[in-house]
């Protein structure tokens, strides 16, 4: 995410927009008051926009295992500067990086060795059970060790259940590949993250571009906890393109496209579809 700490850079988003045929015309004048922004570690030394309608702050530092080093400062900015001009969007929202390194688990120290899951017991192998457990643990660390202390330092509500959380799903992060079972394990990781976040009472949604989402997760079955979640779509390069993206299919059936992202002047802007 250009300017937001995710792997989708401005050039990649522009290329994706052209490939997908999204409009890139200039946004309508006079509606800047309804624009939101998403930020993360790349903006740690930058002046952030004044009076955004809403903000989405990255809790991680580009990887699921790493914190955003200026999270507290950015949370404080979002709490103080956002205007709430878009009723459909909470003033402060959060996003988390995601991944599944099960195929290279011997190269990481965070792969789980045990734990009960909806897919049975994890025994440290490359299974859906351990993939689910990996996602649950990454979300748990993100909430308890990264978000809560930063929220308390920023003087904002530290209850994760009082915020909307978005799962940032991109091919640049480490995912299992090459087969339908690999994609099923990727889905299990995201389901584990959803389970941990939903247990707090939080609203959870999905951020990606359609083709990247399909490459990582494949077809999401109706009985998956991912089914029915709302979508935040990347890929536009203008406000007009972001408006058009609101009409695209959501990442999963049953959900709606409620937010779209576009890159302008090197910074991620966000448009509410509501």
Secondary structure, DSSP 8 states (H G I E B T S, - for coil): -TTTTSS--HHHHHHHHHHHT-------TT-GGG-EEEE-GGGTTS---SS-S-EEEE-BSSSTTSB-TTHHHHHHHHHHH-----TTS-SEEEEEE----GGGGGG-S-S-S-EEETTEEE-SSSSHHHHHHHHHHHHHHIIIIIIHHHHHHHTS---GGGSEEEEE--TTS----SSHHHHHHHHHHHHHHHHHHHTTT-EEEEEE-HHHHHHHH----TTSTTTT--EEEEEESSHHHHHHHTTS--SSTT--EEEEEEEETTEEEEEE--
